[in-house]
């Protein structure tokens, strides 16, 4: 009869041990399941992040390619490497830049919206030109916008910004001694880039840039070779005026100085046009149309 309690106690001990083993086993299974679930979630998140990064990279590469091609063609148009009336072949440009025609068409569409090229269905895409009335309207608009450069969200210049503008001024000093038309056009473009980089208002910045590229090619085409040295000296002095205002931190003065320079440059441009006595307008396809300006009549 004494054996029964001992056997009962033994069973009780064995039952507790078994229960502890079951609990430990459950906890271990939970840990394993938790580890597996976290691993699956981590892999899923990693895949999503990788896909997102790859997508962002493709978008970034596409944007960089677009900007590169757009800037290159715009510069060639404004520096008269692609002259007014010149035909721009999509096949040739696509081969030159190593891209398909699809991204190239997007670039040409933007250039057409900015008035630098004109596409004619079934004919092709041609570099445009401005007649006198259109040019006058562009300069009138530029004059109104110039004073806003230093008043509508201007960006303060740091040491690096000022040094870049000083580098532009040093180039002006150098080429003023023996100027060439390509160098004159290029330094004008670089100065305009530095000037517009201080504009914090994006719509204003983009509009100022677009109008500059519309006008600069007319300047290059119209400027008499014998006046190039004089214009180089004038431009050097204009850049120096702007640089001094930037060094003083007077951004509002920069805008008013630029407006004054634009006004005087347009007055000189009108004189050069009057010397010719004829306004030439190059129509798409290369046909030249001539008309006497109102100032000459």
C-alpha positions as CSV (number, residue, x, y, z in Angstrom):
1,X,0.0,0.0,0.0
2,X,2.9,2.4,0.5
3,X,4.0,2.0,-3.0
4,X,1.0,3.9,-4.4
5,X,2.0,7.4,-3.1
6,X,5.5,6.9,-4.3
7,X,4.2,5.9,-7.7
8,X,1.9,8.9,-7.7
9,X,4.7,11.3,-6.8
10,X,6.8,9.8,-9.5
11,X,4.1,10.3,-12.1
12,X,3.6,13.9,-10.8
13,X,7.3,14.6,-11.2
14,X,7.4,13.1,-14.7
15,X,4.3,15.1,-15.7
16,X,5.9,18.4,-14.6
17,X,9.1,17.6,-16.5
18,X,7.1,16.8,-19.6
19,X,5.1,20.0,-19.3
20,X,8.3,22.0,-18.9
21,X,9.7,20.3,-22.0
22,X,6.5,21.1,-24.0
23,X,6.7,24.8,-22.9
24,X,10.4,25.0,-23.9
25,X,9.7,23.3,-27.2
26,X,6.8,25.7,-27.9
27,X,9.0,28.7,-27.1
28,X,11.7,27.3,-29.4
29,X,9.2,26.8,-32.2
30,X,7.9,30.4,-31.6
31,X,11.5,31.8,-31.9
32,X,12.1,29.8,-35.1
33,X,8.8,30.9,-36.6
34,X,9.5,34.5,-35.6
35,X,13.0,34.3,-37.1
36,X,11.6,32.9,-40.4
37,X,8.8,35.5,-40.6
38,X,11.3,38.4,-39.9
39,X,13.6,36.9,-42.5
40,X,10.8,36.8,-45.1
41,X,9.8,40.4,-44.3
42,X,13.4,41.6,-44.4
43,X,13.9,39.9,-47.8
44,X,10.7,41.5,-49.1
45,X,11.7,44.9,-47.8
46,X,15.1,44.6,-49.3
47,X,13.6,43.6,-52.7
48,X,11.3,46.6,-52.5
49,X,14.1,48.9,-51.7
50,X,16.2,47.5,-54.5
51,X,13.4,47.9,-57.0
52,X,12.8,51.5,-55.8
53,X,16.5,52.3,-56.0
54,X,16.8,50.8,-59.5
55,X,13.7,52.7,-60.6
56,X,15.0,56.0,-59.1
57,X,18.4,55.3,-60.8
58,X,16.7,54.7,-64.2
59,X,14.7,57.9,-63.8
60,X,17.8,59.8,-62.8
61,X,19.8,58.5,-65.7
62,X,17.0,59.3,-68.1
63,X,16.8,62.9,-66.7
64,X,20.5,63.3,-66.9
65,X,20.6,62.1,-70.5
66,X,17.7,64.4,-71.4
67,X,19.4,67.4,-69.8
68,X,22.7,66.6,-71.5
69,X,21.3,66.3,-75.0
70,X,19.0,69.3,-74.5
71,X,21.9,71.5,-73.3
72,X,24.2,70.4,-76.1
73,X,21.7,71.1,-78.9
74,X,20.6,74.4,-77.3
75,X,24.2,75.6,-77.0
76,X,24.9,74.7,-80.7
77,X,21.9,76.6,-81.8
78,X,22.7,79.7,-79.7
79,X,26.4,79.7,-80.7
80,X,25.3,79.4,-84.3
81,X,26.8,76.0,-84.9
82,X,23.3,75.2,-86.0
83,X,22.5,78.3,-88.0
84,X,19.0,79.7,-88.5
85,X,17.2,77.7,-91.1
86,X,19.4,74.7,-90.6
87,X,17.6,71.3,-90.8
88,X,18.0,69.1,-87.7
89,X,17.8,65.4,-88.7
90,X,16.5,63.2,-86.0
91,X,18.5,60.2,-87.3
92,X,21.7,62.1,-87.4
93,X,21.2,63.6,-83.9
94,X,20.2,60.2,-82.5
95,X,23.4,58.7,-83.9
96,X,25.5,61.6,-82.6
97,X,24.3,61.3,-79.0
98,X,23.9,57.5,-79.1
99,X,20.2,57.4,-78.2
100,X,17.0,56.3,-79.9
101,X,14.7,58.8,-81.6
102,X,12.2,58.8,-78.7
103,X,14.2,60.8,-76.1
104,X,15.5,63.0,-78.9
105,X,12.0,63.9,-79.9
106,X,11.3,65.0,-76.3
107,X,14.3,67.3,-76.5
108,X,13.2,68.8,-79.8
109,X,9.7,69.3,-78.4
110,X,11.1,71.3,-75.5
111,X,13.3,73.4,-77.9
112,X,10.3,74.1,-80.1
113,X,8.3,75.2,-77.0
114,X,11.1,77.7,-76.3
115,X,11.0,79.0,-79.9
116,X,14.5,77.7,-80.9
117,X,13.3,75.2,-83.5
118,X,10.2,74.6,-85.5
119,X,8.9,71.2,-86.6
120,X,6.9,70.9,-89.8
121,X,5.0,67.7,-90.4
122,X,6.3,65.8,-93.3
123,X,9.2,68.3,-93.8
124,X,11.4,68.2,-90.7
125,X,12.7,70.3,-87.8
126,X,14.5,73.6,-88.5
127,X,16.3,76.2,-86.4
128,X,14.2,79.3,-86.1
129,X,15.2,83.0,-86.3
130,X,13.6,86.1,-84.9
131,X,12.4,89.1,-86.9
132,X,12.9,92.6,-85.4
133,X,9.4,92.9,-83.8
134,X,9.8,89.5,-82.1
135,X,13.3,90.4,-80.9
136,X,12.0,93.7,-79.5
137,X,9.3,92.0,-77.6
138,X,11.8,89.5,-76.1
139,X,14.0,92.4,-74.9
140,X,11.0,94.3,-73.5
141,X,10.2,91.2,-71.4
142,X,13.8,90.7,-70.4
143,X,14.0,94.3,-69.1
144,X,10.9,93.8,-66.9
145,X,12.2,90.6,-65.5
146,X,15.8,91.8,-64.9
147,X,14.9,94.0,-61.9
148,X,13.1,91.0,-60.3
149,X,16.4,89.0,-60.2
150,X,17.5,90.6,-57.0
151,X,14.1,91.0,-55.4
152,X,12.2,87.8,-56.0
153,X,13.8,85.2,-53.7
154,X,17.5,85.8,-54.6
155,X,20.0,83.3,-53.3
156,X,22.9,84.7,-51.3
157,X,26.3,84.0,-52.9
158,X,29.0,82.0,-51.1
159,X,32.7,81.9,-51.6
160,X,32.5,79.3,-54.3
161,X,29.8,81.3,-56.2
162,X,31.9,84.5,-56.1
163,X,35.0,82.7,-57.2
164,X,33.2,81.3,-60.3
165,X,32.0,84.9,-61.2
166,X,35.6,86.1,-60.7
167,X,36.8,83.4,-63.0
168,X,34.3,84.7,-65.6
169,X,35.6,88.2,-65.2
170,X,39.2,87.1,-65.6
171,X,38.2,85.4,-68.9
172,X,36.6,88.7,-70.0
173,X,39.8,90.5,-69.2
174,X,41.8,88.0,-71.2
175,X,39.6,87.7,-74.3
176,X,39.0,91.5,-74.5
177,X,42.6,91.9,-75.6
178,X,42.0,89.7,-78.7
179,X,38.4,88.6,-78.9
180,X,36.9,86.0,-81.1
181,X,33.2,85.6,-81.8
182,X,32.9,82.0,-80.4
183,X,34.7,83.0,-77.2
184,X,32.5,86.1,-76.9
185,X,29.4,83.9,-77.2
186,X,30.7,81.3,-74.8
187,X,31.6,83.7,-72.0
188,X,28.3,85.4,-72.4
189,X,26.6,82.1,-71.9
190,X,28.7,81.3,-68.8
191,X,28.0,84.7,-67.3
192,X,24.3,84.3,-67.9
193,X,24.5,80.9,-66.1
194,X,26.1,82.4,-63.1
195,X,23.7,85.3,-63.0
196,X,20.6,83.1,-63.2
197,X,22.0,80.7,-60.5
198,X,21.3,83.4,-57.9
199,X,17.5,83.4,-58.8
200,X,15.7,81.4,-56.1
201,X,12.3,81.7,-57.9
202,X,12.2,78.7,-60.3
203,X,9.7,80.1,-62.8
204,X,11.6,83.4,-63.0
205,X,14.9,81.5,-63.4
206,X,13.7,79.3,-66.2
207,X,12.1,82.2,-68.0
208,X,15.2,84.4,-67.8
209,X,17.4,81.5,-69.1
210,X,15.0,80.7,-72.0
211,X,14.9,84.4,-73.1
212,X,18.6,84.7,-72.9
213,X,19.1,81.8,-75.3
214,X,16.6,83.2,-77.7
215,X,18.3,86.6,-77.8
216,X,22.0,85.7,-77.7
217,X,22.1,84.1,-81.1
218,X,20.6,87.2,-82.7
219,X,23.4,89.2,-81.1
220,X,26.1,86.9,-82.5
221,X,24.5,86.9,-85.9
222,X,24.1,90.7,-86.1
223,X,27.2,92.0,-84.4
224,X,29.7,93.4,-87.0
225,X,33.1,91.9,-86.8
226,X,34.7,95.4,-86.6
227,X,32.6,96.1,-83.4
228,X,33.6,92.9,-81.6
229,X,36.5,94.4,-79.7
230,X,34.4,97.3,-78.5
231,X,31.6,95.0,-77.4
232,X,34.1,92.8,-75.6
233,X,35.3,95.7,-73.5
234,X,31.8,96.8,-72.8
235,X,30.8,93.3,-71.7
236,X,34.0,93.1,-69.5
237,X,32.9,96.3,-67.7
238,X,29.4,95.0,-67.2
239,X,30.6,91.8,-65.7
240,X,32.9,93.8,-63.3
241,X,29.9,95.9,-62.2
242,X,27.9,92.8,-61.4
243,X,30.8,91.2,-59.6
244,X,31.4,94.2,-57.4
245,X,27.7,94.3,-56.4
246,X,27.8,90.5,-55.6
247,X,30.9,91.0,-53.5
248,X,29.1,93.7,-51.5
249,X,26.1,91.3,-51.1
250,X,23.8,93.8,-52.8
251,X,21.7,91.4,-54.8
252,X,19.0,93.9,-55.6
253,X,21.6,96.1,-57.2
254,X,22.6,93.2,-59.4
255,X,19.1,93.1,-60.9
256,X,19.0,96.8,-61.6
257,X,22.6,96.7,-63.1
258,X,21.6,93.9,-65.4
259,X,18.5,95.8,-66.5
260,X,20.6,98.8,-67.4
261,X,23.1,96.6,-69.3
262,X,20.2,95.0,-71.2
263,X,18.7,98.3,-72.2
264,X,22.0,99.7,-73.5
265,X,22.9,96.5,-75.3
266,X,19.5,96.5,-77.1
267,X,20.1,100.1,-78.1
268,X,23.4,99.1,-79.7
269,X,21.8,96.2,-81.4
270,X,19.3,98.4,-83.0
271,X,22.1,100.6,-84.3
272,X,23.8,97.6,-85.8
273,X,20.5,96.6,-87.5
274,X,20.1,100.2,-88.8
275,X,23.6,100.0,-90.3
276,X,22.5,97.0,-92.3
277,X,19.2,98.7,-93.1
278,X,17.6,95.3,-93.7
279,X,16.1,92.7,-91.3
280,X,16.7,89.2,-92.4
281,X,14.3,86.5,-91.3
282,X,15.2,82.9,-92.1
283,X,12.1,80.9,-92.6
284,X,11.9,77.1,-91.9
285,X,13.7,75.3,-94.7
286,X,16.3,78.0,-95.2
287,X,14.3,80.5,-97.2
288,X,15.5,84.1,-96.4
289,X,12.9,86.8,-96.2
290,X,14.0,90.4,-96.0
291,X,12.1,93.4,-94.5
292,X,13.1,96.9,-93.7
293,X,12.7,97.6,-90.0
294,X,10.4,100.4,-88.7
295,X,13.4,102.3,-87.4
296,X,15.0,102.4,-90.8
297,X,11.9,103.3,-92.8
